[in-house]
């Protein structure tokens, strides 16, 4: 079963419905003990990095998430949930992340011909082959968030 981490920030029901749509069972959970025992873990998120990392700390969810990832069990960070995995974020200050992925989260530089942040349909352009895109035609449309 898939466990979706509920730390008060995220589109939890949307993520759960996406898994249900493909026939997978997913539960939303805020209990650190149950999260520690999860076989598959999803960390979604919407909002500010500072608030999200603080919510994980306040709800004692940092340790179960770190242990899950270090165990090698399946894990997916979505949107802000992925950003939280990095060492540090510079969104509205400097905030320490979970340190699972080496690196930092920085804002894209403003560009006059590009809307930042961008949400909407785009065609992808491959710069290298990758297994995740196996079978996906060149210049396929994707919804970017």
C-alpha positions in Angstrom: 0.0 0.0 0.0 1.1 3.6 -0.7 1.2 6.1 2.2 0.8 9.8 1.5 2.4 12.0 4.1 0.0 14.5 5.6 1.8 17.4 7.2 -0.9 20.0 6.6 0.5 21.2 3.2 -0.5 19.6 0.0 -3.0 18.5 -2.5 -3.4 15.2 -0.6 -6.7 14.1 -2.0 -5.6 14.9 -5.6 -2.6 12.6 -5.1 -4.7 9.9 -3.6 -7.2 10.1 -6.4 -4.5 9.8 -9.0 -3.3 6.5 -7.5 -6.9 5.2 -7.2 -7.4 6.1 -10.9 -4.7 3.5 -11.8 -6.0 0.9 -9.3 -3.5 1.5 -6.6 -4.5 1.8 -2.9 -3.2 4.9 -1.2 -3.9 6.2 2.3 -3.3 9.7 3.7 -1.5 9.6 7.0 -0.1 12.0 9.6 1.0 9.4 12.2 4.8 9.2 12.5 4.6 5.5 13.6 2.5 4.4 10.6 4.7 6.5 8.3 7.8 4.7 9.7 6.2 1.3 8.8 5.0 2.3 5.3 6.2 0.2 2.4 5.8 3.0 -0.2 5.9 6.7 0.7 4.8 9.8 -1.1 5.7 13.3 0.1 3.5 15.8 -1.7 3.5 19.6 -1.0 2.2 23.0 -2.0 3.3 26.2 -0.3 6.4 27.7 1.2 9.5 25.7 2.0 10.0 27.3 5.4 6.5 26.4 6.5 6.7 22.9 5.1 10.0 21.9 6.8 8.8 23.4 10.1 5.5 21.4 9.8 7.5 18.2 9.3 9.6 19.0 12.4 6.6 20.0 14.5 4.8 16.8 13.7 7.8 14.5 14.3 7.8 13.4 10.6 11.4 14.1 9.7 12.9 11.0 11.2 10.4 8.5 9.8 10.9 10.0 6.3 14.7 9.9 6.5 14.6 6.3 7.7 12.3 5.3 4.9 14.4 6.8 2.2 17.7 5.4 3.7 16.1 1.9 3.8 15.8 1.9 0.0 12.0 1.5 0.1 10.1 3.3 -2.7 9.7 7.0 -2.2 8.4 9.9 -4.3 8.6 13.6 -3.5 6.1 15.7 -5.5 6.5 19.5 -6.1 7.4 21.0 -2.7 7.8 17.5 -1.4 10.7 17.0 -3.8 12.2 20.4 -2.9 12.2 19.4 0.8 14.6 16.6 0.0 17.5 19.0 -0.9 20.1 20.3 1.6 18.9 23.9 1.6 16.3 26.3 0.0 16.8 30.0 -0.6 13.0 30.7 -1.0 12.4 33.8 1.1 15.5 33.3 3.2 17.8 30.3 3.8 16.2 27.1 5.2 17.8 23.7 5.9 16.1 20.8 4.1 16.1 17.1 4.7 19.5 16.7 3.1 18.6 13.5 1.1 19.5 15.1 -2.2 22.8 17.1 -2.2 22.1 20.6 -3.6 20.1 23.7 -3.1 16.7 25.0 -4.3 17.0 28.5 -5.9 14.6 30.6 -7.7 14.9 30.7 -11.5 16.2 34.1 -12.7 13.5 36.3 -14.2 13.5 36.2 -18.0 11.4 38.6 -20.1 10.2 35.9 -22.5 9.3 33.3 -19.9 6.6 33.3 -17.2 8.1 32.2 -13.8 6.7 30.3 -12.1 5.1 28.5 -15.0 2.1 26.2 -15.0 0.6 24.8 -18.1 1.1 22.6 -21.2 4.5 22.4 -22.8 6.3 20.1 -25.3 9.3 18.4 -23.9 12.6 18.5 -25.7 15.0 15.7 -24.8 18.7 16.5 -24.3 19.5 12.8 -23.5 17.8 9.4 -23.4 16.3 8.3 -20.1 14.3 5.2 -19.2 11.5 7.3 -17.7 10.8 8.6 -21.2 11.0 5.2 -23.0 8.1 4.9 -25.4 7.2 8.6 -25.1 7.2 10.3 -28.6 9.5 13.3 -29.2 7.9 16.6 -28.5 5.0 15.1 -26.5 2.9 17.5 -24.5 3.1 17.5 -20.7 1.4 19.5 -18.1 4.0 21.3 -16.0 3.5 22.5 -12.5 
